Amino acid sequence: MNSDTAKGNWKQIKGEFKEKFGRITNDESTEAEGSFDKLIGEIQEKYGETREAIEKEVKSW
């Protein structure tokens, strides 16, 4: 497991927490950020890419 994969796993956990916190506080912006972070984390864990490279690719969709 490389460091980008481990960071991706941690990013998923943080994203899930942020998403749930946004849902509890009724803050759609925080909930959306959490969903985005979770997505980036899943991709990062699976492919071992850097966060910056993944964000650039996802934003180009």
All heavy atoms as TSV, in Angstrom:
chain	resi	resn	atom	element	x	y	z
A	1	MET	N	N	0.855	-1.173	0.000
A	1	MET	CA	C	0.000	0.000	0.000
A	1	MET	C	C	0.900	1.235	0.000
A	1	MET	O	O	1.736	1.402	0.872
A	1	MET	CB	C	-0.890	-0.006	1.248
A	1	MET	CG	C	-1.758	1.203	1.308
A	1	MET	SD	S	-2.875	1.488	2.701
A	1	MET	CE	C	-3.130	0.008	3.527
A	2	ASN	N	N	0.715	2.092	-1.005
A	2	ASN	CA	C	1.508	3.310	-1.025
A	2	ASN	C	C	0.818	4.398	-0.206
A	2	ASN	O	O	-0.308	4.245	0.252
A	2	ASN	CB	C	1.793	3.756	-2.467
A	2	ASN	CG	C	0.555	4.198	-3.216
A	2	ASN	OD1	O	-0.423	4.631	-2.620
A	2	ASN	ND2	N	0.602	4.098	-4.524
A	3	SER	N	N	1.499	5.501	-0.029
A	3	SER	CA	C	0.963	6.563	0.834
A	3	SER	C	C	-0.287	7.205	0.255
A	3	SER	O	O	-1.173	7.625	1.001
A	3	SER	CB	C	2.030	7.622	1.092
A	3	SER	OG	O	2.363	8.296	-0.101
A	4	ASP	N	N	-0.392	7.286	-1.073
A	4	ASP	CA	C	-1.595	7.866	-1.683
A	4	ASP	C	C	-2.822	6.992	-1.423
A	4	ASP	O	O	-3.920	7.495	-1.233
A	4	ASP	CB	C	-1.412	8.076	-3.184
A	4	ASP	CG	C	-0.465	9.217	-3.495
A	4	ASP	OD1	O	-0.467	10.200	-2.725
A	4	ASP	OD2	O	0.270	9.129	-4.476
A	5	THR	N	N	-2.638	5.677	-1.387
A	5	THR	CA	C	-3.738	4.772	-1.084
A	5	THR	C	C	-4.202	4.975	0.355
A	5	THR	O	O	-5.407	5.040	0.620
A	5	THR	CB	C	-3.299	3.313	-1.297
A	5	THR	OG1	O	-2.854	3.160	-2.647
A	5	THR	CG2	C	-4.438	2.350	-1.047
A	6	ALA	N	N	-3.262	5.100	1.280
A	6	ALA	CA	C	-3.613	5.327	2.687
A	6	ALA	C	C	-4.293	6.684	2.861
A	6	ALA	O	O	-5.272	6.809	3.610
A	6	ALA	CB	C	-2.366	5.249	3.560
A	7	LYS	N	N	-3.810	7.681	2.163
A	7	LYS	CA	C	-4.434	9.005	2.229
A	7	LYS	C	C	-5.849	8.957	1.682
A	7	LYS	O	O	-6.742	9.641	2.183
A	7	LYS	CB	C	-3.599	10.029	1.456
A	7	LYS	CG	C	-2.306	10.392	2.138
A	7	LYS	CD	C	-1.506	11.352	1.286
A	7	LYS	CE	C	-0.149	11.632	1.894
A	7	LYS	NZ	N	0.683	12.494	1.026
A	8	GLY	N	N	-6.061	8.158	0.657
A	8	GLY	CA	C	-7.388	8.009	0.086
A	8	GLY	C	C	-8.364	7.405	1.071
A	8	GLY	O	O	-9.516	7.840	1.177
A	9	ASN	N	N	-7.896	6.416	1.824
A	9	ASN	CA	C	-8.736	5.787	2.841
A	9	ASN	C	C	-9.106	6.802	3.920
A	9	ASN	O	O	-10.265	6.884	4.339
A	9	ASN	CB	C	-8.007	4.591	3.446
A	9	ASN	CG	C	-8.928	3.719	4.247
A	9	ASN	OD1	O	-10.135	3.890	4.235
A	9	ASN	ND2	N	-8.355	2.769	4.955
A	10	TRP	N	N	-8.142	7.576	4.361
A	10	TRP	CA	C	-8.390	8.596	5.376
A	10	TRP	C	C	-9.333	9.671	4.829
A	10	TRP	O	O	-10.215	10.155	5.530
A	10	TRP	CB	C	-7.077	9.205	5.848
A	10	TRP	CG	C	-7.253	10.317	6.821
A	10	TRP	CD1	C	-6.893	11.607	6.660
A	10	TRP	CD2	C	-7.855	10.236	8.121
A	10	TRP	NE1	N	-7.225	12.332	7.771
A	10	TRP	CE2	C	-7.816	11.527	8.685
A	10	TRP	CE3	C	-8.418	9.201	8.858
A	10	TRP	CZ2	C	-8.329	11.806	9.942
A	10	TRP	CZ3	C	-8.921	9.479	10.119
A	10	TRP	CH2	C	-8.876	10.771	10.647
A	11	LYS	N	N	-9.176	10.030	3.566
A	11	LYS	CA	C	-10.022	11.045	2.940
A	11	LYS	C	C	-11.480	10.577	2.895
A	11	LYS	O	O	-12.392	11.372	3.078
A	11	LYS	CB	C	-9.508	11.331	1.535
A	11	LYS	CG	C	-10.079	12.560	0.933
A	11	LYS	CD	C	-9.559	13.754	1.688
A	11	LYS	CE	C	-9.891	15.028	1.013
A	11	LYS	NZ	N	-9.668	16.174	1.861
A	12	GLN	N	N	-11.682	9.296	2.670
A	12	GLN	CA	C	-13.038	8.745	2.669
A	12	GLN	C	C	-13.694	8.892	4.039
A	12	GLN	O	O	-14.860	9.274	4.135
A	12	GLN	CB	C	-13.019	7.265	2.304
A	12	GLN	CG	C	-12.757	6.980	0.862
A	12	GLN	CD	C	-12.738	5.503	0.616
A	12	GLN	OE1	O	-13.728	4.830	0.842
A	12	GLN	NE2	N	-11.610	4.989	0.161
A	13	ILE	N	N	-12.940	8.600	5.073
A	13	ILE	CA	C	-13.456	8.697	6.442
A	13	ILE	C	C	-13.820	10.142	6.765
A	13	ILE	O	O	-14.895	10.423	7.285
A	13	ILE	CB	C	-12.431	8.135	7.443
A	13	ILE	CG1	C	-12.268	6.634	7.236
A	13	ILE	CG2	C	-12.852	8.443	8.879
A	13	ILE	CD1	C	-11.080	6.024	7.953
A	14	LYS	N	N	-12.911	11.067	6.441
A	14	LYS	CA	C	-13.187	12.482	6.694
A	14	LYS	C	C	-14.366	12.971	5.871
A	14	LYS	O	O	-15.202	13.734	6.359
A	14	LYS	CB	C	-11.949	13.330	6.377
A	14	LYS	CG	C	-10.863	13.212	7.408
A	14	LYS	CD	C	-9.629	14.049	7.167
A	14	LYS	CE	C	-9.628	15.037	6.073
A	14	LYS	NZ	N	-8.382	15.758	5.868
A	15	GLY	N	N	-14.450	12.536	4.618
A	15	GLY	CA	C	-15.549	12.943	3.758
A	15	GLY	C	C	-16.887	12.440	4.265
A	15	GLY	O	O	-17.885	13.164	4.246
A	16	GLU	N	N	-16.908	11.205	4.739
A	16	GLU	CA	C	-18.149	10.650	5.274
A	16	GLU	C	C	-18.597	11.409	6.515
A	16	GLU	O	O	-19.776	11.711	6.681
A	16	GLU	CB	C	-17.963	9.168	5.599
A	16	GLU	CG	C	-19.246	8.464	5.919
A	16	GLU	CD	C	-19.072	6.960	5.985
A	16	GLU	OE1	O	-18.172	6.415	5.318
A	16	GLU	OE2	O	-19.855	6.335	6.705
A	17	PHE	N	N	-17.635	11.740	7.376
A	17	PHE	CA	C	-17.964	12.513	8.574
A	17	PHE	C	C	-18.501	13.887	8.197
A	17	PHE	O	O	-19.521	14.339	8.712
A	17	PHE	CB	C	-16.731	12.663	9.475
A	17	PHE	CG	C	-16.982	13.552	10.658
A	17	PHE	CD1	C	-17.678	13.079	11.755
A	17	PHE	CD2	C	-16.553	14.863	10.660
A	17	PHE	CE1	C	-17.926	13.894	12.845
A	17	PHE	CE2	C	-16.798	15.693	11.738
A	17	PHE	CZ	C	-17.486	15.205	12.838
A	18	LYS	N	N	-17.832	14.549	7.254
A	18	LYS	CA	C	-18.258	15.884	6.828
A	18	LYS	C	C	-19.649	15.827	6.197
A	18	LYS	O	O	-20.480	16.702	6.427
A	18	LYS	CB	C	-17.246	16.452	5.833
A	18	LYS	CG	C	-17.460	17.922	5.530
A	18	LYS	CD	C	-16.505	18.414	4.451
A	18	LYS	CE	C	-15.179	18.801	4.986
A	18	LYS	NZ	N	-14.333	19.463	3.961
A	19	GLU	N	N	-19.892	14.789	5.420
A	19	GLU	CA	C	-21.190	14.620	4.778
A	19	GLU	C	C	-22.302	14.456	5.829
A	19	GLU	O	O	-23.344	15.099	5.753
A	19	GLU	CB	C	-21.140	13.393	3.872
A	19	GLU	CG	C	-22.361	13.153	3.045
A	19	GLU	CD	C	-22.189	11.947	2.127
A	19	GLU	OE1	O	-21.292	11.100	2.352
A	19	GLU	OE2	O	-22.976	11.845	1.191
A	20	LYS	N	N	-22.059	13.615	6.824
A	20	LYS	CA	C	-23.050	13.397	7.886
A	20	LYS	C	C	-23.241	14.648	8.735
A	20	LYS	O	O	-24.360	14.972	9.124
A	20	LYS	CB	C	-22.649	12.220	8.754
A	20	LYS	CG	C	-22.829	10.899	8.051
A	20	LYS	CD	C	-22.449	9.731	8.905
A	20	LYS	CE	C	-22.619	8.441	8.109
A	20	LYS	NZ	N	-22.296	7.274	8.898
A	21	PHE	N	N	-22.148	15.350	9.010
A	21	PHE	CA	C	-22.244	16.586	9.787
A	21	PHE	C	C	-23.085	17.614	9.045
A	21	PHE	O	O	-23.917	18.296	9.637
A	21	PHE	CB	C	-20.847	17.144	10.085
A	21	PHE	CG	C	-20.861	18.400	10.899
A	21	PHE	CD1	C	-21.098	18.343	12.262
A	21	PHE	CD2	C	-20.635	19.637	10.318
A	21	PHE	CE1	C	-21.119	19.497	13.027
A	21	PHE	CE2	C	-20.663	20.794	11.066
A	21	PHE	CZ	C	-20.895	20.729	12.428
A	22	GLY	N	N	-22.884	17.717	7.739
A	22	GLY	CA	C	-23.676	18.636	6.927
A	22	GLY	C	C	-25.145	18.266	6.926
A	22	GLY	O	O	-26.017	19.129	6.962
A	23	ARG	N	N	-25.412	16.967	6.912
A	23	ARG	CA	C	-26.799	16.509	6.932
A	23	ARG	C	C	-27.456	16.841	8.276
A	23	ARG	O	O	-28.602	17.304	8.320
A	23	ARG	CB	C	-26.837	15.003	6.685
A	23	ARG	CG	C	-28.165	14.509	6.191
A	23	ARG	CD	C	-28.133	13.043	5.764
A	23	ARG	NE	N	-27.167	12.810	4.700
A	23	ARG	CZ	C	-26.328	11.773	4.660
A	23	ARG	NH1	N	-26.358	10.867	5.607
A	23	ARG	NH2	N	-25.492	11.636	3.668
A	24	ILE	N	N	-26.723	16.633	9.370
A	24	ILE	CA	C	-27.251	16.896	10.716
A	24	ILE	C	C	-27.504	18.383	10.922
A	24	ILE	O	O	-28.519	18.776	11.477
A	24	ILE	CB	C	-26.285	16.360	11.789
A	24	ILE	CG1	C	-26.291	14.836	11.781
A	24	ILE	CG2	C	-26.647	16.876	13.173
A	24	ILE	CD1	C	-25.188	14.214	12.605
A	25	THR	N	N	-26.572	19.211	10.467
A	25	THR	CA	C	-26.691	20.659	10.674
A	25	THR	C	C	-27.493	21.338	9.567
A	25	THR	O	O	-27.651	22.556	9.586
A	25	THR	CB	C	-25.296	21.311	10.753
A	25	THR	OG1	O	-24.597	21.065	9.537
A	25	THR	CG2	C	-24.520	20.810	11.948
A	26	ASN	N	N	-27.978	20.540	8.621
A	26	ASN	CA	C	-28.772	21.058	7.511
A	26	ASN	C	C	-27.969	22.047	6.660
A	26	ASN	O	O	-28.495	23.032	6.172
A	26	ASN	CB	C	-30.072	21.693	8.025
A	26	ASN	CG	C	-31.202	21.539	7.040
A	26	ASN	OD1	O	-31.109	20.753	6.110
A	26	ASN	ND2	N	-32.253	22.300	7.231
A	27	ASP	N	N	-26.682	21.769	6.500
A	27	ASP	CA	C	-25.779	22.601	5.708
A	27	ASP	C	C	-25.448	21.850	4.416
A	27	ASP	O	O	-24.594	20.968	4.399
A	27	ASP	CB	C	-24.514	22.898	6.511
A	27	ASP	CG	C	-23.548	23.822	5.800
A	27	ASP	OD1	O	-23.837	24.226	4.654
A	27	ASP	OD2	O	-22.502	24.144	6.391
A	28	GLU	N	N	-26.127	22.198	3.354
A	28	GLU	CA	C	-25.965	21.488	2.087
A	28	GLU	C	C	-24.569	21.634	1.506
A	28	GLU	O	O	-24.055	20.729	0.854
A	28	GLU	CB	C	-27.010	21.964	1.086
A	28	GLU	CG	C	-28.424	21.581	1.471
A	28	GLU	CD	C	-29.467	22.146	0.530
A	28	GLU	OE1	O	-29.102	22.876	-0.421
A	28	GLU	OE2	O	-30.645	21.857	0.759
A	29	SER	N	N	-23.938	22.772	1.741
A	29	SER	CA	C	-22.598	23.006	1.230
A	29	SER	C	C	-21.593	22.029	1.864
A	29	SER	O	O	-20.785	21.417	1.154
A	29	SER	CB	C	-22.171	24.448	1.515
A	29	SER	OG	O	-20.855	24.665	1.110
A	30	THR	N	N	-21.664	21.886	3.171
A	30	THR	CA	C	-20.763	20.966	3.873
A	30	THR	C	C	-21.046	19.530	3.459
A	30	THR	O	O	-20.118	18.736	3.274
A	30	THR	CB	C	-20.913	21.115	5.404
A	30	THR	OG1	O	-20.620	22.468	5.751
A	30	THR	CG2	C	-19.978	20.195	6.152
A	31	GLU	N	N	-22.315	19.207	3.298
A	31	GLU	CA	C	-22.690	17.857	2.870
A	31	GLU	C	C	-22.118	17.550	1.480
A	31	GLU	O	O	-21.582	16.474	1.239
A	31	GLU	CB	C	-24.209	17.725	2.874
A	31	GLU	CG	C	-24.697	16.328	2.634
A	31	GLU	CD	C	-26.203	16.198	2.738
A	31	GLU	OE1	O	-26.882	17.154	3.174
A	31	GLU	OE2	O	-26.708	15.134	2.370
A	32	ALA	N	N	-22.199	18.516	0.576
A	32	ALA	CA	C	-21.666	18.337	-0.778
A	32	ALA	C	C	-20.148	18.210	-0.759
A	32	ALA	O	O	-19.577	17.389	-1.483
A	32	ALA	CB	C	-22.086	19.497	-1.665
A	33	GLU	N	N	-19.481	19.022	0.065
A	33	GLU	CA	C	-18.021	18.925	0.191
A	33	GLU	C	C	-17.626	17.536	0.685
A	33	GLU	O	O	-16.652	16.950	0.221
A	33	GLU	CB	C	-17.497	19.970	1.173
A	33	GLU	CG	C	-17.466	21.370	0.643
A	33	GLU	CD	C	-16.998	22.362	1.704
A	33	GLU	OE1	O	-16.292	21.964	2.654
A	33	GLU	OE2	O	-17.359	23.545	1.583
A	34	GLY	N	N	-18.386	17.029	1.646
A	34	GLY	CA	C	-18.112	15.692	2.169
A	34	GLY	C	C	-18.265	14.627	1.112
A	34	GLY	O	O	-17.444	13.713	1.010
A	35	SER	N	N	-19.301	14.740	0.301
A	35	SER	CA	C	-19.509	13.777	-0.783
A	35	SER	C	C	-18.368	13.823	-1.789
A	35	SER	O	O	-17.882	12.789	-2.256
A	35	SER	CB	C	-20.830	14.069	-1.506
A	35	SER	OG	O	-21.910	13.871	-0.651
A	36	PHE	N	N	-17.925	15.044	-2.114
A	36	PHE	CA	C	-16.817	15.207	-3.056
A	36	PHE	C	C	-15.530	14.622	-2.476
A	36	PHE	O	O	-14.809	13.885	-3.162
A	36	PHE	CB	C	-16.629	16.684	-3.398
A	36	PHE	CG	C	-15.558	16.931	-4.415
A	36	PHE	CD1	C	-15.757	16.613	-5.742
A	36	PHE	CD2	C	-14.345	17.491	-4.037
A	36	PHE	CE1	C	-14.772	16.841	-6.688
A	36	PHE	CE2	C	-13.353	17.724	-4.973
A	36	PHE	CZ	C	-13.558	17.398	-6.305
A	37	ASP	N	N	-15.250	14.922	-1.200
A	37	ASP	CA	C	-14.052	14.385	-0.550
A	37	ASP	C	C	-14.082	12.860	-0.509
A	37	ASP	O	O	-13.062	12.203	-0.703
A	37	ASP	CB	C	-13.912	14.932	0.870
A	37	ASP	CG	C	-13.523	16.395	0.903
A	37	ASP	OD1	O	-13.097	16.924	-0.139
A	37	ASP	OD2	O	-13.642	17.007	1.988
A	38	LYS	N	N	-15.258	12.316	-0.258
A	38	LYS	CA	C	-15.417	10.869	-0.202
A	38	LYS	C	C	-15.133	10.251	-1.574
A	38	LYS	O	O	-14.433	9.244	-1.675
A	38	LYS	CB	C	-16.838	10.553	0.258
A	38	LYS	CG	C	-17.063	9.158	0.717
A	38	LYS	CD	C	-18.440	9.096	1.375
A	38	LYS	CE	C	-19.066	7.765	1.221
A	38	LYS	NZ	N	-20.421	7.696	1.719
A	39	LEU	N	N	-15.646	10.869	-2.625
A	39	LEU	CA	C	-15.398	10.396	-3.983
A	39	LEU	C	C	-13.908	10.428	-4.313
A	39	LEU	O	O	-13.351	9.449	-4.809
A	39	LEU	CB	C	-16.169	11.245	-4.994
A	39	LEU	CG	C	-15.848	10.985	-6.468
A	39	LEU	CD1	C	-16.312	9.595	-6.874
A	39	LEU	CD2	C	-16.475	12.044	-7.337
A	40	ILE	N	N	-13.275	11.540	-4.013
A	40	ILE	CA	C	-11.830	11.669	-4.268
A	40	ILE	C	C	-11.061	10.599	-3.492
A	40	ILE	O	O	-10.144	9.971	-4.012
A	40	ILE	CB	C	-11.326	13.081	-3.887
A	40	ILE	CG1	C	-12.005	14.147	-4.746
A	40	ILE	CG2	C	-9.808	13.177	-3.999
A	40	ILE	CD1	C	-11.692	14.071	-6.213
A	41	GLY	N	N	-11.447	10.381	-2.253
A	41	GLY	CA	C	-10.780	9.365	-1.426
A	41	GLY	C	C	-10.923	7.967	-1.991
A	41	GLY	O	O	-9.971	7.180	-1.979
A	42	GLU	N	N	-12.110	7.634	-2.493
A	42	GLU	CA	C	-12.332	6.314	-3.078
A	42	GLU	C	C	-11.471	6.105	-4.318
A	42	GLU	O	O	-10.861	5.053	-4.496
A	42	GLU	CB	C	-13.809	6.126	-3.416
A	42	GLU	CG	C	-14.687	5.968	-2.195
A	42	GLU	CD	C	-16.172	5.931	-2.519
A	42	GLU	OE1	O	-16.525	5.890	-3.713
A	42	GLU	OE2	O	-16.965	5.953	-1.569
A	43	ILE	N	N	-11.412	7.125	-5.151
A	43	ILE	CA	C	-10.586	7.026	-6.362
A	43	ILE	C	C	-9.112	6.946	-5.982
A	43	ILE	O	O	-8.359	6.149	-6.540
A	43	ILE	CB	C	-10.855	8.217	-7.296
A	43	ILE	CG1	C	-12.291	8.169	-7.815
A	43	ILE	CG2	C	-9.868	8.227	-8.461
A	43	ILE	CD1	C	-12.740	9.413	-8.544
A	44	GLN	N	N	-8.713	7.760	-5.018
A	44	GLN	CA	C	-7.313	7.784	-4.594
A	44	GLN	C	C	-6.911	6.434	-3.997
A	44	GLN	O	O	-5.823	5.933	-4.268
A	44	GLN	CB	C	-7.113	8.898	-3.570
A	44	GLN	CG	C	-5.681	9.201	-3.267
A	44	GLN	CD	C	-5.532	10.436	-2.388
A	44	GLN	OE1	O	-6.483	10.891	-1.766
A	44	GLN	NE2	N	-4.343	10.955	-2.323
A	45	GLU	N	N	-7.783	5.834	-3.208
A	45	GLU	CA	C	-7.473	4.537	-2.608
A	45	GLU	C	C	-7.350	3.459	-3.684
A	45	GLU	O	O	-6.456	2.632	-3.649
A	45	GLU	CB	C	-8.554	4.147	-1.610
A	45	GLU	CG	C	-8.285	2.814	-0.948
A	45	GLU	CD	C	-9.379	2.395	0.005
A	45	GLU	OE1	O	-10.515	2.918	-0.077
A	45	GLU	OE2	O	-9.099	1.522	0.833
A	46	LYS	N	N	-8.245	3.489	-4.647
A	46	LYS	CA	C	-8.267	2.453	-5.672
A	46	LYS	C	C	-7.083	2.548	-6.626
A	46	LYS	O	O	-6.470	1.550	-6.964
A	46	LYS	CB	C	-9.565	2.525	-6.462
A	46	LYS	CG	C	-9.669	1.483	-7.536
A	46	LYS	CD	C	-11.074	1.064	-7.760
A	46	LYS	CE	C	-11.147	0.010	-8.822
A	46	LYS	NZ	N	-11.336	-1.302	-8.320
A	47	TYR	N	N	-6.760	3.764	-7.073
A	47	TYR	CA	C	-5.736	3.916	-8.099
A	47	TYR	C	C	-4.398	4.444	-7.601
A	47	TYR	O	O	-3.426	4.459	-8.346
A	47	TYR	CB	C	-6.257	4.818	-9.222
A	47	TYR	CG	C	-7.447	4.196	-9.921
A	47	TYR	CD1	C	-8.727	4.680	-9.723
A	47	TYR	CD2	C	-7.280	3.105	-10.757
A	47	TYR	CE1	C	-9.826	4.098	-10.344
A	47	TYR	CE2	C	-8.361	2.515	-11.386
A	47	TYR	CZ	C	-9.629	3.012	-11.174
A	47	TYR	OH	O	-10.708	2.433	-11.786
A	48	GLY	N	N	-4.342	4.933	-6.358
A	48	GLY	CA	C	-3.070	5.398	-5.804
A	48	GLY	C	C	-2.555	6.670	-6.443
A	48	GLY	O	O	-1.358	6.925	-6.439
A	49	GLU	N	N	-3.437	7.469	-7.009
A	49	GLU	CA	C	-3.051	8.739	-7.631
A	49	GLU	C	C	-2.985	9.835	-6.561
A	49	GLU	O	O	-3.526	9.692	-5.476
A	49	GLU	CB	C	-4.082	9.148	-8.688
A	49	GLU	CG	C	-4.220	8.186	-9.828
A	49	GLU	CD	C	-3.105	8.320	-10.844
A	49	GLU	OE1	O	-2.536	9.417	-10.968
A	49	GLU	OE2	O	-2.815	7.319	-11.506
A	50	THR	N	N	-2.365	10.957	-6.904
A	50	THR	CA	C	-2.341	12.089	-5.977
A	50	THR	C	C	-3.691	12.785	-5.992
A	50	THR	O	O	-4.429	12.739	-6.975
A	50	THR	CB	C	-1.258	13.110	-6.352
A	50	THR	OG1	O	-1.576	13.664	-7.629
A	50	THR	CG2	C	0.121	12.486	-6.362
A	51	ARG	N	N	-3.996	13.446	-4.915
A	51	ARG	CA	C	-5.269	14.147	-4.796
A	51	ARG	C	C	-5.414	15.205	-5.886
A	51	ARG	O	O	-6.473	15.349	-6.481
A	51	ARG	CB	C	-5.372	14.793	-3.417
A	51	ARG	CG	C	-6.625	15.626	-3.253
A	51	ARG	CD	C	-6.687	16.294	-1.885
A	51	ARG	NE	N	-7.755	17.251	-1.830
A	51	ARG	CZ	C	-9.020	16.957	-1.575
A	51	ARG	NH1	N	-9.359	15.715	-1.337
A	51	ARG	NH2	N	-9.938	17.904	-1.540
A	52	GLU	N	N	-4.347	15.917	-6.151
A	52	GLU	CA	C	-4.393	16.989	-7.137
A	52	GLU	C	C	-4.740	16.449	-8.528
A	52	GLU	O	O	-5.543	17.040	-9.251
A	52	GLU	CB	C	-3.073	17.754	-7.180
A	52	GLU	CG	C	-2.764	18.543	-5.929
A	52	GLU	CD	C	-2.208	17.686	-4.794
A	52	GLU	OE1	O	-1.670	16.576	-5.040
A	52	GLU	OE2	O	-2.336	18.111	-3.648
A	53	ALA	N	N	-4.133	15.339	-8.902
A	53	ALA	CA	C	-4.383	14.747	-10.217
A	53	ALA	C	C	-5.833	14.285	-10.334
A	53	ALA	O	O	-6.478	14.470	-11.374
A	53	ALA	CB	C	-3.428	13.574	-10.470
A	54	ILE	N	N	-6.348	13.691	-9.265
A	54	ILE	CA	C	-7.732	13.211	-9.275
A	54	ILE	C	C	-8.704	14.368	-9.336
A	54	ILE	O	O	-9.676	14.335	-10.100
A	54	ILE	CB	C	-7.999	12.332	-8.039
A	54	ILE	CG1	C	-7.141	11.055	-8.114
A	54	ILE	CG2	C	-9.481	11.952	-7.940
A	54	ILE	CD1	C	-7.109	10.263	-6.837
A	55	GLU	N	N	-8.472	15.407	-8.520
A	55	GLU	CA	C	-9.366	16.566	-8.529
A	55	GLU	C	C	-9.402	17.197	-9.902
A	55	GLU	O	O	-10.458	17.598	-10.383
A	55	GLU	CB	C	-8.925	17.595	-7.484
A	55	GLU	CG	C	-9.367	17.260	-6.085
A	55	GLU	CD	C	-9.038	18.355	-5.104
A	55	GLU	OE1	O	-8.557	19.446	-5.505
A	55	GLU	OE2	O	-9.266	18.140	-3.916
A	56	LYS	N	N	-8.256	17.312	-10.543
A	56	LYS	CA	C	-8.193	17.908	-11.872
A	56	LYS	C	C	-9.026	17.086	-12.850
A	56	LYS	O	O	-9.790	17.637	-13.642
A	56	LYS	CB	C	-6.739	17.975	-12.338
A	56	LYS	CG	C	-6.551	18.616	-13.683
A	56	LYS	CD	C	-5.077	18.664	-14.061
A	56	LYS	CE	C	-4.905	19.249	-15.448
A	56	LYS	NZ	N	-3.512	19.208	-15.872
A	57	GLU	N	N	-8.913	15.769	-12.778
A	57	GLU	CA	C	-9.667	14.894	-13.673
A	57	GLU	C	C	-11.165	14.959	-13.401
A	57	GLU	O	O	-11.972	15.082	-14.315
A	57	GLU	CB	C	-9.177	13.452	-13.518
A	57	GLU	CG	C	-9.837	12.471	-14.450
A	57	GLU	CD	C	-9.494	12.703	-15.904
A	57	GLU	OE1	O	-8.394	13.199	-16.205
A	57	GLU	OE2	O	-10.340	12.398	-16.770
A	58	VAL	N	N	-11.556	14.930	-12.127
A	58	VAL	CA	C	-12.973	14.953	-11.762
A	58	VAL	C	C	-13.605	16.279	-12.156
A	58	VAL	O	O	-14.729	16.322	-12.678
A	58	VAL	CB	C	-13.168	14.677	-10.255
A	58	VAL	CG1	C	-14.583	14.959	-9.818
A	58	VAL	CG2	C	-12.798	13.234	-9.936
A	59	LYS	N	N	-12.902	17.376	-11.941
A	59	LYS	CA	C	-13.456	18.695	-12.284
A	59	LYS	C	C	-13.603	18.875	-13.789
A	59	LYS	O	O	-14.403	19.671	-14.237
A	59	LYS	CB	C	-12.607	19.793	-11.678
A	59	LYS	CG	C	-12.799	19.886	-10.173
A	59	LYS	CD	C	-11.962	20.971	-9.548
A	59	LYS	CE	C	-12.201	21.002	-8.054
A	59	LYS	NZ	N	-11.411	22.024	-7.393
A	60	SER	N	N	-12.848	18.119	-14.568
A	60	SER	CA	C	-12.961	18.232	-16.021
A	60	SER	C	C	-14.171	17.464	-16.560
A	60	SER	O	O	-14.534	17.625	-17.715
A	60	SER	CB	C	-11.687	17.717	-16.706
A	60	SER	OG	O	-11.609	16.308	-16.617
A	61	TRP	N	N	-14.819	16.646	-15.716
A	61	TRP	CA	C	-16.007	15.907	-16.132
A	61	TRP	C	C	-17.085	16.886	-16.326
A	61	TRP	O	O	-18.045	16.939	-16.750
A	61	TRP	CB	C	-16.429	14.861	-15.115
A	61	TRP	CG	C	-15.450	13.750	-14.924
A	61	TRP	CD1	C	-14.362	13.439	-15.691
A	61	TRP	CD2	C	-15.442	12.792	-13.855
A	61	TRP	NE1	N	-13.699	12.359	-15.173
A	61	TRP	CE2	C	-14.347	11.942	-14.051
A	61	TRP	CE3	C	-16.261	12.590	-12.775
A	61	TRP	CZ2	C	-14.052	10.898	-13.196
A	61	TRP	CZ3	C	-15.959	11.542	-11.930
A	61	TRP	CH2	C	-14.864	10.705	-12.137
